[in-house]
Amino acid sequence: KDNIFAVTRMLESRQYSKALTVLHEMMDDGQHPLQVMGGLVWFWGNKARSRLSRERFEKGLLYLQEADLNVKRGKLPPESALEVLIAKLCVLLNS
């Protein structure tokens, strides 16, 4: 079974659509959104940081914070909040 680290490996290798597919599979299998968030925060702080400018890295931190609030406060369904987050992180990683 795939986990959040499979998603982060796909983000690193620019397989963005595959990352979203695995994310959907994880959510369908009952993976808790906050566990996913934890893995994405780890990835952003440890793997993505060295590949990005300071500005892009900090923007990603804001996106992570926004998604965390959306998941915890229910502004969006958790799956949607994570999808939006992955899409935003992909844009930052791709530029």
Buried (B, 14 or more C-beta within 10 A) or exposed (E): EBBBEBBBBBBBEEBBEBBBBBBEBBBEEEBEBEEBBEBBBEBBEEBBBEEBEEEBBEBBBEBBEBBBEBBEEEEBEBBEBBBBBBEBBBEBBEE
